[in-house]
Every structure is written in C-alpha cells, then in structure tokens.
C-alpha cells in the first residue's frame, strides 16, 4: 500500500507563528502590571503585538505588528479598527483584542509635537501682531559655490595607453 502524504499541513489558528510569537531573551513569562494599568481612549493609535504567554483574546497572526485606531473600550479588551488590503481594495477591519496584546503606538508623536509647537508659535505671533506661516517647506537645492585653484595646483588625469601582452 502506498503511503501518500505522510505529513499534514497545519491549518490551525496559530499555524506558521513559531518565530512570530516567540518572545525575546529575558522577556518570557506573563506581562507586568503596567500593561494592565495603561489607559486607552477612543481615537488612540495602538500597535497590536500578540503576547504568546496569554492565550485569551489573542488576535489572528495577520494582525501581529499592525497599527490601528481604538474605536471601543471594554473592561478587558479594546476594539481596534485598521485597514487590510484584499486583492485590489482596502477593507476596514474591526477586531476586539485583549489589553495584553496591545500597546500604545508612537506613530503620531512627532505630529502631535509639531501641532503643539505651531500653536505656541501662533500664540506668540498674535501677541506681537504678526502673521506666521506654519507650513513645512521642502529643502531646496544647495547654495552655489565657486571653487578657485591656481593653475599649477590643477592635476590633469589621463588614462595610460593600452598595451597588449601575449606572454
């Protein structure tokens, strides 16, 4: 009797996640208390990073490492909304993930810092009675330079003539 396929390709919920869900050196074990005490609000950006030491509320492996926006806050979990590219279109996906598998994202930090700085600049300009432009301007070309050299310092490089050697 022929054996056929002796190995079955796994189709389980966690298939293909041996490296993806593995924890780094000295970070193994259950999460600390600060993970549970973090406050999340609707509209916050969060990164979904699956913590393999907590099996409850574990998101599907596709969402590991994705960033989304909180649309719902529950007692133990968060509703996170993100986009998923399927074929030629983007779908808005909404999933509920337990707090252990979510951390606050730093993706909007520089934007929020810039907003605060611009608001301060606008306040200062209003007190001085000036108008200010807060638009970012792309860096233009570098300034022109003229390089001067004495004729005796200039060295002209010329290639050596090609000589065929057959020995």
C-alpha positions as CSV (number, residue, x, y, z in Angstrom):
1,X,0.0,0.0,0.0
2,X,1.4,3.4,-0.9
3,X,1.7,5.8,1.9
4,X,0.8,9.1,0.2
5,X,1.3,12.3,2.1
6,X,2.6,11.4,5.5
7,X,2.8,15.0,6.7
8,X,-0.3,17.2,7.1
9,X,0.0,20.9,6.5
10,X,-1.4,22.5,9.6
11,X,-4.4,24.9,9.2
12,X,-4.8,25.8,12.9
13,X,-5.3,29.3,14.3
14,X,-1.6,29.7,15.2
15,X,0.0,27.9,12.2
16,X,3.2,29.5,11.0
17,X,3.8,31.6,14.1
18,X,6.8,29.8,15.7
19,X,9.1,32.8,15.2
20,X,6.4,35.4,15.1
21,X,5.0,34.8,18.5
22,X,8.3,33.8,20.2
23,X,9.4,36.2,23.0
24,X,12.8,37.8,23.2
25,X,15.5,36.9,25.7
26,X,14.6,37.8,29.3
27,X,11.1,38.9,28.4
28,X,9.5,35.5,28.8
29,X,6.6,34.9,31.2
30,X,3.4,36.8,31.9
31,X,3.3,40.6,31.3
32,X,3.9,43.1,34.1
33,X,1.3,45.2,35.9
34,X,1.9,48.3,33.9
35,X,0.5,46.6,30.8
36,X,-2.9,46.3,32.6
37,X,-2.8,49.8,34.1
38,X,-2.4,51.6,30.8
39,X,-5.4,53.8,30.0
40,X,-6.7,53.8,26.4
41,X,-9.2,56.2,24.9
42,X,-11.2,56.1,21.7
43,X,-9.2,57.6,18.9
44,X,-5.8,56.4,20.3
45,X,-3.3,54.8,17.9
46,X,-2.3,51.3,19.1
47,X,0.1,48.6,17.9
48,X,-1.2,45.1,18.0
49,X,1.7,42.9,19.3
50,X,0.5,39.4,20.2
51,X,1.8,38.2,23.6
52,X,2.1,34.4,23.3
53,X,2.1,33.9,27.1
54,X,-1.6,35.0,27.3
55,X,-3.8,32.8,25.1
56,X,-7.1,34.6,25.8
57,X,-8.1,37.3,23.3
58,X,-5.1,36.6,21.1
59,X,-5.6,38.2,17.7
60,X,-5.1,36.3,14.5
61,X,-1.5,36.2,13.3
62,X,-2.1,38.6,10.4
63,X,-2.8,41.5,12.8
64,X,0.5,41.0,14.7
65,X,2.6,44.2,14.2
66,X,-0.2,46.2,12.7
67,X,-1.3,49.7,13.9
68,X,-4.9,50.7,14.3
69,X,-7.2,53.2,16.0
70,X,-9.3,52.4,19.1
71,X,-13.0,52.5,18.4
72,X,-14.3,50.8,21.6
73,X,-13.0,50.3,25.1
74,X,-14.3,47.4,27.2
75,X,-13.3,46.1,30.7
76,X,-10.7,43.7,29.4
77,X,-10.4,44.4,25.7
78,X,-10.2,47.1,23.1
79,X,-11.9,47.4,19.8
80,X,-9.3,48.3,17.1
81,X,-10.0,49.4,13.6
82,X,-7.5,49.1,10.8
83,X,-7.3,48.6,7.0
84,X,-6.5,45.3,5.3
85,X,-5.6,45.1,1.6
86,X,-7.5,42.2,0.0
87,X,-7.0,41.9,-3.7
88,X,-7.3,45.4,-5.3
89,X,-9.2,47.0,-2.4
90,X,-8.8,48.2,1.2
91,X,-11.3,46.9,3.7
92,X,-11.8,48.4,7.1
93,X,-11.5,45.6,9.7
94,X,-12.7,45.9,13.3
95,X,-11.4,43.4,15.8
96,X,-11.6,43.2,19.6
97,X,-8.2,42.4,21.2
98,X,-7.4,41.9,24.9
99,X,-5.2,44.6,26.5
100,X,-2.3,42.2,26.9
101,X,-1.8,42.2,23.1
102,X,-2.0,45.9,22.6
103,X,0.5,48.8,23.3
104,X,0.3,52.5,22.7
105,X,1.7,53.5,19.3
106,X,4.3,56.2,18.9
107,X,3.4,56.8,15.2
108,X,1.7,60.2,15.8
109,X,4.2,61.5,18.4
110,X,6.1,63.8,16.0
111,X,2.9,65.1,14.5
112,X,1.4,66.0,17.9
113,X,4.7,67.6,19.0
114,X,4.6,69.7,15.8
115,X,1.0,70.7,16.4
116,X,1.9,72.0,19.9
117,X,4.9,73.9,18.7
118,X,2.8,75.5,15.9
119,X,0.1,76.5,18.3
120,X,2.7,78.2,20.6
121,X,4.3,80.0,17.6
122,X,0.8,81.2,16.5
123,X,0.1,82.5,20.1
124,X,3.4,84.3,20.2
125,X,2.9,85.8,16.8
126,X,-0.6,87.0,17.7
127,X,0.8,88.8,20.8
128,X,3.4,90.5,18.6
129,X,0.8,91.4,15.9
130,X,2.5,89.4,13.2
131,X,1.3,86.7,10.8
132,X,3.2,83.4,10.7
133,X,3.3,80.6,8.2
134,X,3.5,77.1,9.8
135,X,3.7,75.1,6.5
136,X,6.7,72.9,6.1
137,X,8.9,73.9,3.2
138,X,10.9,71.2,1.4
139,X,14.6,71.6,1.5
140,X,15.7,73.3,-1.8
141,X,19.0,72.9,-3.7
142,X,22.3,73.8,-2.0
143,X,23.8,77.2,-2.3
144,X,26.1,78.0,-5.3
145,X,29.9,77.7,-4.7
146,X,32.8,78.7,-6.9
147,X,36.0,76.7,-6.5
148,X,39.2,78.6,-7.3
149,X,42.5,77.0,-7.8
150,X,45.9,78.1,-9.1
151,X,46.9,76.6,-12.5
152,X,49.9,74.8,-11.0
153,X,47.7,73.1,-8.4
154,X,45.5,71.6,-11.1
155,X,46.4,68.0,-12.0
156,X,45.0,66.5,-15.2
157,X,44.5,62.8,-15.1
158,X,44.7,60.9,-18.4
159,X,44.4,57.2,-18.9
160,X,47.5,55.1,-19.8
161,X,47.7,53.7,-23.3
162,X,46.6,50.1,-23.6
163,X,49.4,47.6,-24.3
164,X,48.7,44.1,-25.5
165,X,50.9,41.4,-23.9
166,X,50.6,37.9,-25.2
167,X,53.1,36.2,-22.9
